[in-house]
Structure formats: C-alpha cells, structure tokens
Amino acid sequence: MRILDRLPDAETIHRRRGAIAGFVAGIFVPLVLAGLLLVSFRGYGIADEPPQMPPVYTNF
C-alpha cells in the first residue's frame, strides 16, 4: 500500500529526532508559558470558575 510506504521507519525517526523535539517544544513551551502568564494575572486557570466576591449589603 502506498500509504504504509510513506510512514517513517525507526531509522528516519532517529535521524530526525532533533526536528521532532523542536516541533514538540515549539508547541508545548508556548502553551505552558501562556498558561502560567494567565494564572499569574487572573489568579485562576482556564477551566476554573472565577472566585466569587461576597455580596455587600448596605446598612439601611
């Protein structure tokens, strides 16, 4: 099959390990830095609910 012939073998993956590592780091590192920056500014993560402020009632 032509599709199976195009898949890389172990030697090709070993030879291109630097490019593969750079690709993974290029995806992973910006996501981690953006997540850390987001949490440091907002105080909570993306999936977390924002902290609710207690209601303030005036004393009538």
Buried (B, 14 or more C-beta within 10 A) or exposed (E): EEEEEEEEEEEEEEEEEEEEEEEEEEEEEEEEEEEEEEEEEEEEEEEEEEEEEEEEEEEE
